[in-house]
């Protein structure tokens, strides 16, 4: 029992740098997807731009985007991320929604 716990802890410790690299790569890819989806380059996403952003993230297997796309819950996701309810999603709102 003790050995399996130590092996598990060791495995997690060795995997942590790889997970951090994946998170950094995902973050960079998500930033690029945001820029590409932002058609008018105003630094914010409308609902239609947000859908493109989610589709790009789903293609890159980032976060919950595949699930949002699969179930077609774009509007629900948009509503949850658009914290100030102004009809636009900013990078700051996206970052804040990651903690939810």
Number of C-alpha atoms within 10 A of each C-alpha: 6 7 8 9 10 11 12 12 12 12 11 13 11 11 12 12 11 12 12 11 12 13 14 12 13 17 14 12 16 19 15 15 19 24 18 15 23 19 15 12 11 9 14 21 25 19 17 13 20 22 22 20 23 27 21 21 23 18 12 15 14 19 16 12 21 18 14 18 16 11 8 12 13 21 14 11 17 21 16 16 22 22 17 11 11 9 13 19 23 17 14 12 16 15 11 13 14 9 6 7
